[in-house]
Every structure is written in structure tokens, then in C-alpha cells.
Amino acid sequence: MENRGRHAGARHTKKGGEPTVGATIVGGFLGVYGFNPMFVLITGSLGIMSASMPPPIDLVIITCTLIVMLSYIFAMLIAWRIRKITPRSLITE
């Protein structure tokens, strides 16, 4: 049997955007379902007893999509910048 190095047979999984997508979805749902009760509490403390403001679902979806896209773009820019760093440049500085 041939020895192919220390990482032979190791499985590498990418955890690229799953945390960001999951957190954005959870935050979107919490925002949609938690916004109106919070709005009623705030306006109730100001003396407005009957207030209801349904959250615009389309804006929530657009915001969540933009958050995921921007986090992906920033992650790619940072990875591109790190890839340009060479060991020699780290030693000579």
C-alpha cells in the first residue's frame, strides 16, 4: 500500500455559506414574526393602544438575499487577498 502523505484519505468539507444562509433565514423569520409584537409594545408605551404594522415580506426577502450576496462577495475578496500572500513576503517583512 502506498503512503500518500499525512492527509491521505481525509475528507474535506466546505462550510462556505451555510452559517450565513442559516442565520439570515432564522433572522428573517424572527424579524417577520417578532416585529409586530415589538412594534405594539413600543407604541403602547407611547399611549397608542391599537397599532399594527405588518412587515413587508418582499423587503425582508430582498434584504436577506442582499445579506447573503454581500457576505459571499466579501468572503471571496478576503480569500483572494489572502491567496496573494506568499511565505517569502511574510519572512522578509
C-alpha positions in Angstrom: 0.0 0.0 0.0 1.3 3.4 -1.0 1.6 6.2 1.6 0.3 9.4 0.1 1.1 11.8 2.9 -0.4 12.9 6.1 -3.8 13.8 4.7 -4.3 10.8 2.6 -7.9 9.8 2.7 -9.0 12.8 4.7 -12.4 14.2 3.8 -12.5 17.9 3.3 -15.9 19.5 3.5 -16.6 23.1 2.6 -18.6 25.1 5.1 -18.8 28.1 2.8 -22.0 29.9 3.2 -24.2 27.6 5.3 -23.8 29.6 8.5 -24.6 32.9 6.8 -27.6 31.5 4.9 -29.0 29.7 8.0 -28.5 32.8 10.3 -30.1 35.0 7.6 -33.1 32.8 7.3 -33.6 32.5 11.1 -33.2 36.3 11.4 -35.7 36.9 8.6 -38.3 34.7 10.3 -37.7 36.2 13.7 -37.9 39.6 12.2 -41.2 38.9 10.4 -42.9 37.3 13.4 -41.3 39.4 16.1 -41.6 42.8 14.5 -45.3 43.4 15.0 -45.4 42.4 18.8 -42.4 44.6 19.4 -44.0 47.5 17.5 -47.2 47.2 19.5 -45.2 47.2 22.8 -43.3 50.4 21.7 -46.4 52.2 20.5 -48.4 51.0 23.6 -45.8 52.6 25.9 -46.3 55.9 24.0 -50.1 55.8 24.5 -51.2 54.4 21.2 -53.3 51.4 22.1 -54.3 49.9 18.7 -51.4 49.8 16.3 -50.4 47.2 13.9 -47.9 47.3 11.2 -47.4 44.2 9.1 -43.8 43.8 7.9 -43.3 43.9 4.1 -42.4 40.3 3.2 -40.9 41.3 -0.1 -38.4 43.7 1.6 -37.5 41.0 4.1 -36.7 38.6 1.3 -34.7 41.2 -0.6 -32.8 42.2 2.5 -31.9 38.6 3.3 -30.8 37.9 -0.3 -28.6 41.0 -0.2 -27.0 40.0 3.1 -26.1 36.6 1.7 -24.7 38.0 -1.5 -22.6 40.7 0.2 -21.2 38.2 2.7 -20.2 35.9 -0.2 -18.6 38.8 -2.1 -16.6 39.9 1.0 -15.5 36.3 1.7 -14.3 36.0 -1.9 -12.4 39.3 -1.8 -10.7 38.3 1.5 -9.8 34.9 0.2 -8.4 36.4 -3.0 -6.3 38.8 -0.9 -5.0 36.0 1.3 -4.1 33.9 -1.7 -1.8 36.7 -2.9 0.3 36.4 0.3 3.4 34.3 -0.1 5.6 32.7 2.6 8.5 34.7 1.4 6.7 38.0 1.8 5.9 37.0 5.4 9.5 36.3 6.2 11.0 39.4 4.6 8.8 41.9 6.4 
